[in-house]
Amino acid sequence: MKKLELLIVTGMSGAGKTQAANALEDMGYYCVDNVPPAIIPSFLDLSVKSGNELGKIVIVTDVRGGNLFSEISDVLNGLKARKVDFKILFLDSSDEVLIRRYKENRRTHPLIRDNKISLAQAVANEREMLEKIRAKANYVIDTSYISISQLKEKLSNVFSDSVGGALKIQCKSFGFKYGADTEADLVIDVRCLINPFYNEALKNKTGLDAEICDYIMKEPESKEFYNRMISFLEYAIPLYAKEGKSQLIIAFGCTGGKHRSVTFARLLAAYLKERNYNCITIHRDINKR
């Protein structure tokens, strides 16, 4: 009998749950969409009776279920009581981006009934409704600034092996000028360090180039910053793992997301991989102008 792996996908309407389910299906998960929470236990019972032939299951549940979605907390507690091994993936996005997506697609938000509230109010109401389940999520992905292909890449990096397993660490870089990284567990601001942008010979290069890393790390302040950061993370990361966290996102931010943040994300990822951590590197804004 196959071990049952259950991933519950939820989140803000318009944040990309359908695209996420499609990507997970391509990775071998059996996906069912728009399932009222109360049906989840019965669906799992059927899977068990069939000998867990489905193996890896993704269930998408959200506010499209109307009043039925209010049962989500009770259902999750019931799954825990039954000792069902499940994880929660929450898809999020900024209010501004969600509103723009709905306007561009000319779709109706599921909380709008007879146009009695505005789209902005519907988004605000949904965010309040989902606040508690977001706090319980094992994985949170903010799709505000990423493409569908980047979303697929993220999901592949996180779920290609299993929804269980050891702590997975993402070392990310981003530029504050394009918005803060809202899905990060730890944000490290490296704007206090020397900026290669003001060196004409280096401004058009990125932290992927050795010249940029050398330029930044030759400074005593950069070396001290790195050493103190490593000291903190050596203490903190095992605590996150001990707490049972499935994913840890460490994001480095600089002004444009091309030089300092990329350098530090790469250095940390290399350091962690040498110590056998399950680690990937993502550069959110490296190709933006």
Sequence and secondary structure as in RCSB ss.txt:
>XXXX:A:sequence
MKKLELLIVTGMSGAGKTQAANALEDMGYYCVDNVPPAIIPSFLDLSVKSGNELGKIVIVTDVRGGNLFSEISDV
LNGLKARKVDFKILFLDSSDEVLIRRYKENRRTHPLIRDNKISLAQAVANEREMLEKIRAKANYVIDTSYISISQ
LKEKLSNVFSDSVGGALKIQCKSFGFKYGADTEADLVIDVRCLINPFYNEALKNKTGLDAEICDYIMKEPESKEF
YNRMISFLEYAIPLYAKEGKSQLIIAFGCTGGKHRSVTFARLLAAYLKERNYNCITIHRDINKR
>XXXX:A:secstr
    EEEEEEE TTSSHHHHHHHHHHTT EEE S  GGGHHHHHHHHHHTTSTT EEEEE  GGGGGGGGGHHHH
HHHHHHTT  EEEEEEE  HHHHHHHHHHHT   TT STT S HHHHHHHHHHHTHHHHHH SEEEE TT  HHH
HHHHHHHHHSS SSSS EEEEEEEEGGG   TT SEEEE TTS  GGGSTTTTTS TTSHHHHHHHHTSHHHHHH
HHHHHHHHHHHHHHHHHTT SEEEEEEEESSSSSHHHHHHHHHHHHHHHTT EEEEEESSTT  
